[in-house]
Amino acid sequence: MFTTHLLSLDERYPLSALDHRFVSIDASGVYVRGRRLSPAGAHSDRVRPESAHLPLTLANYSR
């Protein structure tokens, strides 16, 4: 299993980081500030731009 970090929007995912059968994405650097009713890592994190950046990059590489 290959491990990489969730990247910001201005960083590109290199193909070498995603071209593995299993890739573990460490998002702890992005999802660190929670609140009482919205803790870090909760379902509301999916609406962050960084969360869309990874699957859109994967879709682009698959073309």
mmCIF file of the N, C-alpha and C atoms, coordinates in Angstrom:
data_MODEL
# 
_entry.id   MODEL 
# 
loop_
_atom_site.group_PDB 
_atom_site.id 
_atom_site.type_symbol 
_atom_site.label_atom_id 
_atom_site.label_alt_id 
_atom_site.label_comp_id 
_atom_site.label_asym_id 
_atom_site.label_entity_id 
_atom_site.label_seq_id 
_atom_site.pdbx_PDB_ins_code 
_atom_site.Cartn_x 
_atom_site.Cartn_y 
_atom_site.Cartn_z 
_atom_site.occupancy 
_atom_site.B_iso_or_equiv 
_atom_site.pdbx_formal_charge 
_atom_site.auth_seq_id 
_atom_site.auth_comp_id 
_atom_site.auth_asym_id 
_atom_site.auth_atom_id 
_atom_site.pdbx_PDB_model_num 
ATOM 1   N N  . MET A 1 1  ? 0.848   -1.171 0.000   1.00 0.00 ? 1  MET A N  1 
ATOM 2   C CA . MET A 1 1  ? 0.000   0.000  0.000   1.00 0.00 ? 1  MET A CA 1 
ATOM 3   C C  . MET A 1 1  ? 0.896   1.238  0.000   1.00 0.00 ? 1  MET A C  1 
ATOM 4   N N  . PHE A 1 2  ? 0.548   2.184  -0.855  1.00 0.00 ? 2  PHE A N  1 
ATOM 5   C CA . PHE A 1 2  ? 1.283   3.436  -0.960  1.00 0.00 ? 2  PHE A CA 1 
ATOM 6   C C  . PHE A 1 2  ? 0.529   4.507  -0.175  1.00 0.00 ? 2  PHE A C  1 
ATOM 7   N N  . THR A 1 3  ? 1.242   5.361  0.518   1.00 0.00 ? 3  THR A N  1 
ATOM 8   C CA . THR A 1 3  ? 0.621   6.428  1.305   1.00 0.00 ? 3  THR A CA 1 
ATOM 9   C C  . THR A 1 3  ? 1.079   7.783  0.788   1.00 0.00 ? 3  THR A C  1 
ATOM 10  N N  . THR A 1 4  ? 0.128   8.703  0.652   1.00 0.00 ? 4  THR A N  1 
ATOM 11  C CA . THR A 1 4  ? 0.425   10.075 0.265   1.00 0.00 ? 4  THR A CA 1 
ATOM 12  C C  . THR A 1 4  ? -0.481  11.008 1.056   1.00 0.00 ? 4  THR A C  1 
ATOM 13  N N  . HIS A 1 5  ? -0.279  12.286 0.924   1.00 0.00 ? 5  HIS A N  1 
ATOM 14  C CA . HIS A 1 5  ? -1.070  13.272 1.654   1.00 0.00 ? 5  HIS A CA 1 
ATOM 15  C C  . HIS A 1 5  ? -2.106  13.904 0.743   1.00 0.00 ? 5  HIS A C  1 
ATOM 16  N N  . LEU A 1 6  ? -3.206  14.331 1.326   1.00 0.00 ? 6  LEU A N  1 
ATOM 17  C CA . LEU A 1 6  ? -4.198  15.105 0.593   1.00 0.00 ? 6  LEU A CA 1 
ATOM 18  C C  . LEU A 1 6  ? -3.569  16.459 0.288   1.00 0.00 ? 6  LEU A C  1 
ATOM 19  N N  . LEU A 1 7  ? -3.571  16.844 -0.972  1.00 0.00 ? 7  LEU A N  1 
ATOM 20  C CA . LEU A 1 7  ? -2.875  18.051 -1.387  1.00 0.00 ? 7  LEU A CA 1 
ATOM 21  C C  . LEU A 1 7  ? -3.818  19.233 -1.516  1.00 0.00 ? 7  LEU A C  1 
ATOM 22  N N  . SER A 1 8  ? -3.246  20.422 -1.438  1.00 0.00 ? 8  SER A N  1 
ATOM 23  C CA . SER A 1 8  ? -4.040  21.635 -1.629  1.00 0.00 ? 8  SER A CA 1 
ATOM 24  C C  . SER A 1 8  ? -4.341  21.793 -3.115  1.00 0.00 ? 8  SER A C  1 
ATOM 25  N N  . LEU A 1 9  ? -5.223  22.710 -3.435  1.00 0.00 ? 9  LEU A N  1 
ATOM 26  C CA . LEU A 1 9  ? -5.662  22.892 -4.814  1.00 0.00 ? 9  LEU A CA 1 
ATOM 27  C C  . LEU A 1 9  ? -4.555  23.367 -5.739  1.00 0.00 ? 9  LEU A C  1 
ATOM 28  N N  . ASP A 1 10 ? -3.562  24.044 -5.216  1.00 0.00 ? 10 ASP A N  1 
ATOM 29  C CA . ASP A 1 10 ? -2.497  24.549 -6.078  1.00 0.00 ? 10 ASP A CA 1 
ATOM 30  C C  . ASP A 1 10 ? -1.358  23.551 -6.269  1.00 0.00 ? 10 ASP A C  1 
ATOM 31  N N  . GLU A 1 11 ? -1.485  22.364 -5.693  1.00 0.00 ? 11 GLU A N  1 
ATOM 32  C CA . GLU A 1 11 ? -0.482  21.312 -5.861  1.00 0.00 ? 11 GLU A CA 1 
ATOM 33  C C  . GLU A 1 11 ? -1.048  20.222 -6.761  1.00 0.00 ? 11 GLU A C  1 
ATOM 34  N N  . ARG A 1 12 ? -0.195  19.675 -7.601  1.00 0.00 ? 12 ARG A N  1 
ATOM 35  C CA . ARG A 1 12 ? -0.611  18.581 -8.485  1.00 0.00 ? 12 ARG A CA 1 
ATOM 36  C C  . ARG A 1 12 ? -0.240  17.237 -7.870  1.00 0.00 ? 12 ARG A C  1 
ATOM 37  N N  . TYR A 1 13 ? -1.126  16.268 -8.015  1.00 0.00 ? 13 TYR A N  1 
ATOM 38  C CA . TYR A 1 13 ? -0.800  14.901 -7.622  1.00 0.00 ? 13 TYR A CA 1 
ATOM 39  C C  . TYR A 1 13 ? 0.041   14.293 -8.734  1.00 0.00 ? 13 TYR A C  1 
ATOM 40  N N  . PRO A 1 14 ? 1.240   13.848 -8.428  1.00 0.00 ? 14 PRO A N  1 
ATOM 41  C CA . PRO A 1 14 ? 2.015   13.178 -9.472  1.00 0.00 ? 14 PRO A CA 1 
ATOM 42  C C  . PRO A 1 14 ? 1.419   11.795 -9.752  1.00 0.00 ? 14 PRO A C  1 
ATOM 43  N N  . LEU A 1 15 ? 1.471   11.385 -10.983 1.00 0.00 ? 15 LEU A N  1 
ATOM 44  C CA . LEU A 1 15 ? 0.951   10.065 -11.335 1.00 0.00 ? 15 LEU A CA 1 
ATOM 45  C C  . LEU A 1 15 ? 1.629   8.975  -10.510 1.00 0.00 ? 15 LEU A C  1 
ATOM 46  N N  . SER A 1 16 ? 2.899   9.156  -10.208 1.00 0.00 ? 16 SER A N  1 
ATOM 47  C CA . SER A 1 16 ? 3.631   8.153  -9.426  1.00 0.00 ? 16 SER A CA 1 
ATOM 48  C C  . SER A 1 16 ? 3.065   7.968  -8.022  1.00 0.00 ? 16 SER A C  1 
ATOM 49  N N  . ALA A 1 17 ? 2.342   8.957  -7.501  1.00 0.00 ? 17 ALA A N  1 
ATOM 50  C CA . ALA A 1 17 ? 1.743   8.841  -6.164  1.00 0.00 ? 17 ALA A CA 1 
ATOM 51  C C  . ALA A 1 17 ? 0.402   8.130  -6.205  1.00 0.00 ? 17 ALA A C  1 
ATOM 52  N N  . LEU A 1 18 ? -0.231  8.085  -7.368  1.00 0.00 ? 18 LEU A N  1 
ATOM 53  C CA . LEU A 1 18 ? -1.571  7.506  -7.463  1.00 0.00 ? 18 LEU A CA 1 
ATOM 54  C C  . LEU A 1 18 ? -1.626  6.221  -8.271  1.00 0.00 ? 18 LEU A C  1 
ATOM 55  N N  . ASP A 1 19 ? -0.568  5.865  -8.943  1.00 0.00 ? 19 ASP A N  1 
ATOM 56  C CA . ASP A 1 19 ? -0.547  4.703  -9.829  1.00 0.00 ? 19 ASP A CA 1 
ATOM 57  C C  . ASP A 1 19 ? -0.162  3.430  -9.066  1.00 0.00 ? 19 ASP A C  1 
ATOM 58  N N  . HIS A 1 20 ? -1.009  3.080  -8.107  1.00 0.00 ? 20 HIS A N  1 
ATOM 59  C CA . HIS A 1 20 ? -0.811  1.885  -7.278  1.00 0.00 ? 20 HIS A CA 1 
ATOM 60  C C  . HIS A 1 20 ? -2.166  1.205  -7.096  1.00 0.00 ? 20 HIS A C  1 
ATOM 61  N N  . ARG A 1 21 ? -2.142  -0.055 -6.793  1.00 0.00 ? 21 ARG A N  1 
ATOM 62  C CA . ARG A 1 21 ? -3.395  -0.779 -6.578  1.00 0.00 ? 21 ARG A CA 1 
ATOM 63  C C  . ARG A 1 21 ? -4.156  -0.215 -5.384  1.00 0.00 ? 21 ARG A C  1 
ATOM 64  N N  . PHE A 1 22 ? -3.448  0.069  -4.304  1.00 0.00 ? 22 PHE A N  1 
ATOM 65  C CA . PHE A 1 22 ? -4.043  0.658  -3.107  1.00 0.00 ? 22 PHE A CA 1 
ATOM 66  C C  . PHE A 1 22 ? -3.254  1.898  -2.708  1.00 0.00 ? 22 PHE A C  1 
ATOM 67  N N  . VAL A 1 23 ? -3.973  3.002  -2.479  1.00 0.00 ? 23 VAL A N  1 
ATOM 68  C CA . VAL A 1 23 ? -3.342  4.246  -2.062  1.00 0.00 ? 23 VAL A CA 1 
ATOM 69  C C  . VAL A 1 23 ? -4.073  4.739  -0.817  1.00 0.00 ? 23 VAL A C  1 
ATOM 70  N N  . SER A 1 24 ? -3.326  4.988  0.229   1.00 0.00 ? 24 SER A N  1 
ATOM 71  C CA . SER A 1 24 ? -3.881  5.539  1.462   1.00 0.00 ? 24 SER A CA 1 
ATOM 72  C C  . SER A 1 24 ? -3.623  7.040  1.455   1.00 0.00 ? 24 SER A C  1 
ATOM 73  N N  . ILE A 1 25 ? -4.681  7.823  1.643   1.00 0.00 ? 25 ILE A N  1 
ATOM 74  C CA . ILE A 1 25 ? -4.569  9.271  1.633   1.00 0.00 ? 25 ILE A CA 1 
ATOM 75  C C  . ILE A 1 25 ? -4.634  9.783  3.067   1.00 0.00 ? 25 ILE A C  1 
ATOM 76  N N  . ASP A 1 26 ? -3.570  10.420 3.500   1.00 0.00 ? 26 ASP A N  1 
ATOM 77  C CA . ASP A 1 26 ? -3.521  11.020 4.835   1.00 0.00 ? 26 ASP A CA 1 
ATOM 78  C C  . ASP A 1 26 ? -4.052  12.445 4.731   1.00 0.00 ? 26 ASP A C  1 
ATOM 79  N N  . ALA A 1 27 ? -5.222  12.694 5.287   1.00 0.00 ? 27 ALA A N  1 
ATOM 80  C CA . ALA A 1 27 ? -5.852  14.016 5.221   1.00 0.00 ? 27 ALA A CA 1 
ATOM 81  C C  . ALA A 1 27 ? -5.756  14.765 6.543   1.00 0.00 ? 27 ALA A C  1 
ATOM 82  N N  . SER A 1 28 ? -4.946  14.287 7.451   1.00 0.00 ? 28 SER A N  1 
ATOM 83  C CA . SER A 1 28 ? -4.868  14.911 8.772   1.00 0.00 ? 28 SER A CA 1 
ATOM 84  C C  . SER A 1 28 ? -4.322  16.335 8.715   1.00 0.00 ? 28 SER A C  1 
ATOM 85  N N  . GLY A 1 29 ? -3.560  16.672 7.688   1.00 0.00 ? 29 GLY A N  1 
ATOM 86  C CA . GLY A 1 29 ? -3.059  18.022 7.568   1.00 0.00 ? 29 GLY A CA 1 
ATOM 87  C C  . GLY A 1 29 ? -4.109  19.021 7.110   1.00 0.00 ? 29 GLY A C  1 
ATOM 88  N N  . VAL A 1 30 ? -5.194  18.514 6.531   1.00 0.00 ? 30 VAL A N  1 
ATOM 89  C CA . VAL A 1 30 ? -6.266  19.376 6.031   1.00 0.00 ? 30 VAL A CA 1 
ATOM 90  C C  . VAL A 1 30 ? -7.416  19.442 7.028   1.00 0.00 ? 30 VAL A C  1 
ATOM 91  N N  . TYR A 1 31 ? -7.800  18.310 7.563   1.00 0.00 ? 31 TYR A N  1 
ATOM 92  C CA . TYR A 1 31 ? -8.954  18.246 8.461   1.00 0.00 ? 31 TYR A CA 1 
ATOM 93  C C  . TYR A 1 31 ? -8.497  18.237 9.906   1.00 0.00 ? 31 TYR A C  1 
ATOM 94  N N  . VAL A 1 32 ? -8.071  19.388 10.377  1.00 0.00 ? 32 VAL A N  1 
ATOM 95  C CA . VAL A 1 32 ? -7.524  19.464 11.737  1.00 0.00 ? 32 VAL A CA 1 
ATOM 96  C C  . VAL A 1 32 ? -8.349  20.321 12.670  1.00 0.00 ? 32 VAL A C  1 
ATOM 97  N N  . ARG A 1 33 ? -9.168  21.213 12.138  1.00 0.00 ? 33 ARG A N  1 
ATOM 98  C CA . ARG A 1 33 ? -9.924  22.121 12.997  1.00 0.00 ? 33 ARG A CA 1 
ATOM 99  C C  . ARG A 1 33 ? -11.391 21.719 13.017  1.00 0.00 ? 33 ARG A C  1 
ATOM 100 N N  . GLY A 1 34 ? -11.802 21.128 14.075  1.00 0.00 ? 34 GLY A N  1 
ATOM 101 C CA . GLY A 1 34 ? -13.204 20.796 14.233  1.00 0.00 ? 34 GLY A CA 1 
ATOM 102 C C  . GLY A 1 34 ? -13.893 21.763 15.172  1.00 0.00 ? 34 GLY A C  1 
ATOM 103 N N  . ARG A 1 35 ? -15.198 21.681 15.180  1.00 0.00 ? 35 ARG A N  1 
ATOM 104 C CA . ARG A 1 35 ? -15.997 22.466 16.117  1.00 0.00 ? 35 ARG A CA 1 
ATOM 105 C C  . ARG A 1 35 ? -16.892 21.496 16.868  1.00 0.00 ? 35 ARG A C  1 
ATOM 106 N N  . ARG A 1 36 ? -17.564 21.986 17.851  1.00 0.00 ? 36 ARG A N  1 
ATOM 107 C CA . ARG A 1 36 ? -18.386 21.135 18.698  1.00 0.00 ? 36 ARG A CA 1 
ATOM 108 C C  . ARG A 1 36 ? -19.419 20.349 17.889  1.00 0.00 ? 36 ARG A C  1 
ATOM 109 N N  . LEU A 1 37 ? -20.128 21.009 17.004  1.00 0.00 ? 37 LEU A N  1 
ATOM 110 C CA . LEU A 1 37 ? -21.160 20.331 16.224  1.00 0.00 ? 37 LEU A CA 1 
ATOM 111 C C  . LEU A 1 37 ? -20.668 19.840 14.870  1.00 0.00 ? 37 LEU A C  1 
ATOM 112 N N  . SER A 1 38 ? -19.441 20.129 14.536  1.00 0.00 ? 38 SER A N  1 
ATOM 113 C CA . SER A 1 38 ? -18.861 19.692 13.269  1.00 0.00 ? 38 SER A CA 1 
ATOM 114 C C  . SER A 1 38 ? -17.402 19.303 13.494  1.00 0.00 ? 38 SER A C  1 
ATOM 115 N N  . PRO A 1 39 ? -17.161 18.148 14.089  1.00 0.00 ? 39 PRO A N  1 
ATOM 116 C CA . PRO A 1 39 ? -15.789 17.751 14.400  1.00 0.00 ? 39 PRO A CA 1 
ATOM 117 C C  . PRO A 1 39 ? -14.972 17.477 13.139  1.00 0.00 ? 39 PRO A C  1 
ATOM 118 N N  . ALA A 1 40 ? -13.681 17.611 13.250  1.00 0.00 ? 40 ALA A N  1 
ATOM 119 C CA . ALA A 1 40 ? -12.793 17.313 12.126  1.00 0.00 ? 40 ALA A CA 1 
ATOM 120 C C  . ALA A 1 40 ? -12.950 15.852 11.733  1.00 0.00 ? 40 ALA A C  1 
ATOM 121 N N  . GLY A 1 41 ? -12.978 15.603 10.437  1.00 0.00 ? 41 GLY A N  1 
ATOM 122 C CA . GLY A 1 41 ? -13.123 14.244 9.939   1.00 0.00 ? 41 GLY A CA 1 
ATOM 123 C C  . GLY A 1 41 ? -14.562 13.803 9.814   1.00 0.00 ? 41 GLY A C  1 
ATOM 124 N N  . ALA A 1 42 ? -15.496 14.673 10.127  1.00 0.00 ? 42 ALA A N  1 
ATOM 125 C CA . ALA A 1 42 ? -16.905 14.306 10.024  1.00 0.00 ? 42 ALA A CA 1 
ATOM 126 C C  . ALA A 1 42 ? -17.367 14.390 8.572   1.00 0.00 ? 42 ALA A C  1 
ATOM 127 N N  . HIS A 1 43 ? -18.597 14.015 8.325   1.00 0.00 ? 43 HIS A N  1 
ATOM 128 C CA . HIS A 1 43 ? -19.124 13.954 6.967   1.00 0.00 ? 43 HIS A CA 1 
ATOM 129 C C  . HIS A 1 43 ? -19.141 15.313 6.278   1.00 0.00 ? 43 HIS A C  1 
ATOM 130 N N  . SER A 1 44 ? -19.156 16.389 7.004   1.00 0.00 ? 44 SER A N  1 
ATOM 131 C CA . SER A 1 44 ? -19.177 17.714 6.380   1.00 0.00 ? 44 SER A CA 1 
ATOM 132 C C  . SER A 1 44 ? -17.857 18.038 5.679   1.00 0.00 ? 44 SER A C  1 
ATOM 133 N N  . ASP A 1 45 ? -16.806 17.275 5.934   1.00 0.00 ? 45 ASP A N  1 
ATOM 134 C CA . ASP A 1 45 ? -15.520 17.528 5.290   1.00 0.00 ? 45 ASP A CA 1 
ATOM 135 C C  . ASP A 1 45 ? -15.561 17.274 3.784   1.00 0.00 ? 45 ASP A C  1 
ATOM 136 N N  . ARG A 1 46 ? -16.513 16.545 3.326   1.00 0.00 ? 46 ARG A N  1 
ATOM 137 C CA . ARG A 1 46 ? -16.564 16.214 1.908   1.00 0.00 ? 46 ARG A CA 1 
ATOM 138 C C  . ARG A 1 46 ? -16.849 17.425 1.032   1.00 0.00 ? 46 ARG A C  1 
ATOM 139 N N  . VAL A 1 47 ? -17.336 18.503 1.600   1.00 0.00 ? 47 VAL A N  1 
ATOM 140 C CA . VAL A 1 47 ? -17.639 19.693 0.806   1.00 0.00 ? 47 VAL A CA 1 
ATOM 141 C C  . VAL A 1 47 ? -16.431 20.621 0.656   1.00 0.00 ? 47 VAL A C  1 
ATOM 142 N N  . ARG A 1 48 ? -15.308 20.240 1.164   1.00 0.00 ? 48 ARG A N  1 
ATOM 143 C CA . ARG A 1 48 ? -14.097 21.049 1.019   1.00 0.00 ? 48 ARG A CA 1 
ATOM 144 C C  . ARG A 1 48 ? -13.517 20.852 -0.381  1.00 0.00 ? 48 ARG A C  1 
ATOM 145 N N  . PRO A 1 49 ? -12.943 21.895 -0.961  1.00 0.00 ? 49 PRO A N  1 
ATOM 146 C CA . PRO A 1 49 ? -12.365 21.771 -2.303  1.00 0.00 ? 49 PRO A CA 1 
ATOM 147 C C  . PRO A 1 49 ? -11.270 20.708 -2.396  1.00 0.00 ? 49 PRO A C  1 
ATOM 148 N N  . GLU A 1 50 ? -10.503 20.529 -1.340  1.00 0.00 ? 50 GLU A N  1 
ATOM 149 C CA . GLU A 1 50 ? -9.434  19.530 -1.356  1.00 0.00 ? 50 GLU A CA 1 
ATOM 150 C C  . GLU A 1 50 ? -10.000 18.123 -1.525  1.00 0.00 ? 50 GLU A C  1 
ATOM 151 N N  . SER A 1 51 ? -11.210 17.902 -1.022  1.00 0.00 ? 51 SER A N  1 
ATOM 152 C CA . SER A 1 51 ? -11.835 16.587 -1.148  1.00 0.00 ? 51 SER A CA 1 
ATOM 153 C C  . SER A 1 51 ? -12.209 16.279 -2.593  1.00 0.00 ? 51 SER A C  1 
ATOM 154 N N  . ALA A 1 52 ? -12.521 17.276 -3.371  1.00 0.00 ? 52 ALA A N  1 
ATOM 155 C CA . ALA A 1 52 ? -12.863 17.076 -4.780  1.00 0.00 ? 52 ALA A CA 1 
ATOM 156 C C  . ALA A 1 52 ? -11.615 17.015 -5.660  1.00 0.00 ? 52 ALA A C  1 
ATOM 157 N N  . HIS A 1 53 ? -10.552 17.620 -5.221  1.00 0.00 ? 53 HIS A N  1 
ATOM 158 C CA . HIS A 1 53 ? -9.319  17.686 -6.009  1.00 0.00 ? 53 HIS A CA 1 
ATOM 159 C C  . HIS A 1 53 ? -8.775  16.287 -6.325  1.00 0.00 ? 53 HIS A C  1 
ATOM 160 N N  . LEU A 1 54 ? -8.781  15.401 -5.369  1.00 0.00 ? 54 LEU A N  1 
ATOM 161 C CA . LEU A 1 54 ? -8.232  14.057 -5.571  1.00 0.00 ? 54 LEU A CA 1 
ATOM 162 C C  . LEU A 1 54 ? -9.047  13.243 -6.576  1.00 0.00 ? 54 LEU A C  1 
ATOM 163 N N  . PRO A 1 55 ? -10.368 13.076 -6.424  1.00 0.00 ? 55 PRO A N  1 
ATOM 164 C CA . PRO A 1 55 ? -11.093 12.273 -7.417  1.00 0.00 ? 55 PRO A CA 1 
ATOM 165 C C  . PRO A 1 55 ? -11.105 12.904 -8.816  1.00 0.00 ? 55 PRO A C  1 
ATOM 166 N N  . LEU A 1 56 ? -11.071 14.225 -8.887  1.00 0.00 ? 56 LEU A N  1 
ATOM 167 C CA . LEU A 1 56 ? -10.995 14.857 -10.207 1.00 0.00 ? 56 LEU A CA 1 
ATOM 168 C C  . LEU A 1 56 ? -9.646  14.597 -10.865 1.00 0.00 ? 56 LEU A C  1 
ATOM 169 N N  . THR A 1 57 ? -8.595  14.566 -10.069 1.00 0.00 ? 57 THR A N  1 
ATOM 170 C CA . THR A 1 57 ? -7.281  14.217 -10.607 1.00 0.00 ? 57 THR A CA 1 
ATOM 171 C C  . THR A 1 57 ? -7.264  12.778 -11.082 1.00 0.00 ? 57 THR A C  1 
ATOM 172 N N  . LEU A 1 58 ? -7.844  11.880 -10.307 1.00 0.00 ? 58 LEU A N  1 
ATOM 173 C CA . LEU A 1 58 ? -7.915  10.475 -10.721 1.00 0.00 ? 58 LEU A CA 1 
ATOM 174 C C  . LEU A 1 58 ? -8.702  10.328 -12.012 1.00 0.00 ? 58 LEU A C  1 
ATOM 175 N N  . ALA A 1 59 ? -9.802  11.043 -12.135 1.00 0.00 ? 59 ALA A N  1 
ATOM 176 C CA . ALA A 1 59 ? -10.596 10.986 -13.370 1.00 0.00 ? 59 ALA A CA 1 
ATOM 177 C C  . ALA A 1 59 ? -9.793  11.505 -14.554 1.00 0.00 ? 59 ALA A C  1 
ATOM 178 N N  . ASN A 1 60 ? -9.027  12.554 -14.335 1.00 0.00 ? 60 ASN A N  1 
ATOM 179 C CA . ASN A 1 60 ? -8.205  13.103 -15.409 1.00 0.00 ? 60 ASN A CA 1 
ATOM 180 C C  . ASN A 1 60 ? -7.133  12.099 -15.852 1.00 0.00 ? 60 ASN A C  1 
ATOM 181 N N  . TYR A 1 61 ? -6.501  11.432 -14.894 1.00 0.00 ? 61 TYR A N  1 
ATOM 182 C CA . TYR A 1 61 ? -5.470  10.440 -15.235 1.00 0.00 ? 61 TYR A CA 1 
ATOM 183 C C  . TYR A 1 61 ? -6.061  9.218  -15.927 1.00 0.00 ? 61 TYR A C  1 
ATOM 184 N N  . SER A 1 62 ? -7.325  8.935  -15.701 1.00 0.00 ? 62 SER A N  1 
ATOM 185 C CA . SER A 1 62 ? -7.929  7.728  -16.284 1.00 0.00 ? 62 SER A CA 1 
ATOM 186 C C  . SER A 1 62 ? -8.336  7.935  -17.742 1.00 0.00 ? 62 SER A C  1 
ATOM 187 N N  . ARG A 1 63 ? -8.287  9.180  -18.209 1.00 0.00 ? 63 ARG A N  1 
ATOM 188 C CA . ARG A 1 63 ? -8.698  9.439  -19.602 1.00 0.00 ? 63 ARG A CA 1 
ATOM 189 C C  . ARG A 1 63 ? -7.632  9.009  -20.571 1.00 0.00 ? 63 ARG A C  1 
# 
